[in-house]
Amino acid sequence: MDMDGASSVVLQALTQATSQDTAVLKPAEEQLRQWETQPGFYSVLLNIFNNHMLDVNVRWLAVLYFKNGIDRYWRRVAPHALSEEEKTSLRAGLITNFNEPVNQIATQIAVLIAKVARLDCPRQWPELIPILLESVKGQDGLQQHRALLTFYHVTKTLASKRLAQDRRLFQDLASGIYSFACSLWSHHTDCFLQQIYARDEAGALGSLERTLLSLKVLRKLTVFGFQEPQQNMEVMGFLNAVFERLKQFLECCRQVGPDSTCREKLEKIIILYTKVLLDFLEYHPCAFIPLIQRSLEFAVSYLFTPAGEGVTFERFIVQCMNLIKIIVKNDAYKPCKNLEDSKPESLEAHKIKTAFFTHPTLTEIGRRLVSHYFLLTEEELAMWEEDPESFAVEETGGDSWKYSLRPCTEVLFLDIFHNYNQTLILKIASWGAQFGPHRYKLIRRRVIWLIGQWISVKFKSDLRPLLYEVILSLMQDPDLVVRIETATTLKLTVDDFEFRTEQFLPYLESIFGLLFQLLQQVTECDTKMQVLHVISCVIERVNIQIRPYVGCLVQYLPLLWKQSEDHNMLRCAILTTLIHLVQGLGAESKNLYPFLLPVIQLSTDVSQPPHVYLLEDGLELWLVTLENSPAITPELLRIFQNMSALLELSSENLRTCFQIVNAYLYLSATDFLQNYAESLCRAFCSLLKDITNEGQVQVLKVVEIALKVSPILGAHMFQPLLPPVFRGIVDGERYPVVMSTYLGIMGRILLQNSSFFSSLLTQMASECSQKMDQLLGSVIEMWVDRMDNITQPERRKLSSLALLSLLPSDNSVIQDKFCGIINISVEALHDVMTEDSETGTFKDCMLMSHFEEPKLSDDEEPPTEQDKRKKLLALEDPVHSVSLQQFVYEKLKAQQAMMGDQGFGVLMETVDTELVRQLQEFLQGL
């Protein structure tokens, strides 16, 4: 690009690119984009933004294009990279003078110089730092400031590089300029203090800006410029000086007042000083150990004694709290459990902390946190009085603990409490019973919050009854906010791992009644949801023990459901409550059906708009209703009409849908299959065309359960699904879990519906153009070969029983596979037979002779009605009612009787001698 002719052309394009008219703007942007890769373009841009006579917007745009060009074309390996000659010229032009009059442009120029420095300093640009240092020493105020601004951005950028070689280069730089940076910071600080004490605010403001920039430089040099900063006297001297400077600047805040033009910058520099300490603590915890005592003394003095009155502000308080918090919980300052394994520096830090956090200090910190920092603003107090529900719900939110005062206060309290709980436990308890009605409601509210946090830290089991007494008392507090927050703490209590039902039962009736009153009293949806979640948790934890106390809630929920027609999230909370209520009521939940079943119907009907919000919880409620139902009802059966559309969705709720289908089969297989098997079979056939292997297994398990609960009807109703299963076995399905399920289905049919198996075999032989015996041989061979795919002992025993059911037989194919059948049978015997230690005989561990109600502890969940149905079904299941040992023996005896001793002997010779020995060992005594 010809420099002489190009300047005016580029200037015109930049001018047009600042236009608000898109017809002018777009062509100019396209032209500038094309010039980006032209040699000389960035030299033209440099001349334009260095020309202070031009329009500010044009110069600003020139800087931005230059900065973007550095990112894209400055690296040697970049496509269309700038030449080394042009880069040399540009580097020189960037630091010719530091007199940019516009602050925003000056900042952008400083940033782009730093971008070049990141790539070229110090190797290709060794003169950068010396020129900056020389310019910083100048007497011209503008030049000094702009050079200092650039010095900061360069230092910040170089400090951010993380490769080991780059870090060593920055450390070399830091050691060379640290003394100068310290003296620069000290000089500008002293100038500012002299001017502020002389009431020269205009001069002070300029000095304060330079103090801020020089401190920013020192922060980067101190934190990232030294590998072992504790060995550098200047670094440690600067860090110790930080505390004195902080005190001076805080005193300046008191002197200038809140309306001073310097106030905002003063607060900025105070925060920057605290960042120096926090950064050094984060990156050099061991080097910080000599500063722990001073840091704690400083922070505690300003936060928890009169020294901070009138000078502190919120951001400073947050920073000081963070400083205390990080020191308290820093792992580098904690000795190992075995003191001999601890590092000396850890022991030293722990010793300093222990000496500082005495009983009186901890007590005062805890008292001030609760009584002072947990208090509310006038606006918050007004909201509390006028709209307590909204206040309570809003308070459960909160900003990040690092930046917002109240969350930071709470986190600090919890960290101190976690590390020094033995000192504070009794103090907290004493703060909670000693306050009167109105004046101390703030304290009572915070105390109940603290108790809630305390639970998750460490709470002795024997103190639980006392805790429930406190909760019971506060649930009757006249203040609504206190009652809402007490309910939240109750949820934390019952959710806790250490919760014991028997300890809670004496308080259950009273607390549950008060929760119900609170639910009725609150009017906001969010609050009702909050209370409902607590009620759900209580019901879930006490389970059947809730039954005597839920009458009022059961009567109220239909009304609440109707009132919440336009509030789907509240309805979700109601569904969750109903789920736990049904589980707690068990078979008694049938009394809820007039309300419960229409709720399920609406929530799971995909043609109704609310299903978008309600479907997941509605399906869960449908499932637990079935699991706890004592018997099928026409209304419960009718809801299944919703299922076809749900299966078509193929959503993440498909697994729950399959569980619902299974629950109907366990509940009333005959009624269910007669009404819905045809449509269900169609849906399954459609699903199997495009479904994962895991989904395929879920579909097949439904068929397996149908065959289990009703072998004849199940096989008849799901007949269209069975030929693919048969083919899958013959073809040797590769996915083990699918193959295992195929064999489980075929095992059920062969063992419990042999006539259907014969007809299926005939059908498949016809389709495959094979002889029946040949196809049967293929099935048995693949079954024996893939037996290892079956991992469940029940299915392994079922396979053995099924194949043994083919005996006795004079069929040559079956006799040819006899060895394989015996092999499977011996494997299954190993799975299910256990030796009686007293008699030395073997017994089938899967046999069940009768059904007993299990004896439960208070914390164990009772069996659902479905669990009972499964147990009764198991009593009739051959897997649990037929002794495999006896079955093998009888089948072999029958085969022997059919063939005669000689023929049977020849057949047994086809079996491995070791298998025969193991078989004889299992069958001895029969």
Secondary structure, DSSP 8 states (H G I E B T S, - for coil): --HHHHHHHHHHHHHHHT-S-HHHHHHHHHHHHHHTTSTTHHHHHHHHHT-TTS-HHHHHHHHHHHHHHHHHHSSTTSTT---HHHHHHHHHHHTS------HHHHHHHHHHHHHHHHHHTTTT-TTHHHHHHHHHT-S-HHHHHHHHHHHHHHHHHHHT--SHHHHHHHHHHHHHHHHHHHHHHHHHHHHHHHHHHTT-HHHHHHHHHHHHHHHHHHHHHHHHS-SSGGG-HHHHHHHHHHHHHHHHHHHHHHHH-TT-TTHHHHHHHHHHHHHHHHHHHHH-TTTTHHHHHHHHHHHHHHHHSGGGTTT--HHHHHHHHHHHHHHHH-GGGS--SSGGGS-HHHHHHHHHHHHHS-HHHHHHHHHHIIIIIT---HHHHHHHHH-HHHHHHHHT----TTT-HHHHHHHHHHHHHHHSHHHHHHHHHHHHHS--TTTTHHHHHHHHHHHHHHHHH---GGGHHHHHHHHHHHTT-S-HHHHHHHHHHHHHHHHSTT--HHHHHHHHHHHHHHHHHHHHH--SHHHHHHHHHHHHHHHHHHGGGGGGG-HHHHHHHHHHHHHTTT-HHHHHHHHHHHHHHHHHHGGGGGGGHHHHHHHHHHHT-TTSTTHHHHHHHHHHHHHHHHHT-SS--HHHHHGGGGHHHHHHH--TTHHHHHHHHHHHHHHHHHHHHHHHHHHHHHHHHHHHTS--HHHHHHHHHHHHHHHHH-HHHHHHHTGGGHHHHHHHHHHT-SSHHHHHHHHHHHHHHHHH-HHHHHHHHHHHHHHHT--HHHHHHHHHHHHHHTGGG---HHHHHHHHHHHHTT-S---HHHHHTHHHHHHHHHHHHHHHEEE-TTT--EEETT-----------TTS----HHHHHHHHHHHHSHHHHS-HHHHHHHHHHHHHHHHHHHHHHHHHTTS-HHHHHHHHHHHTT-
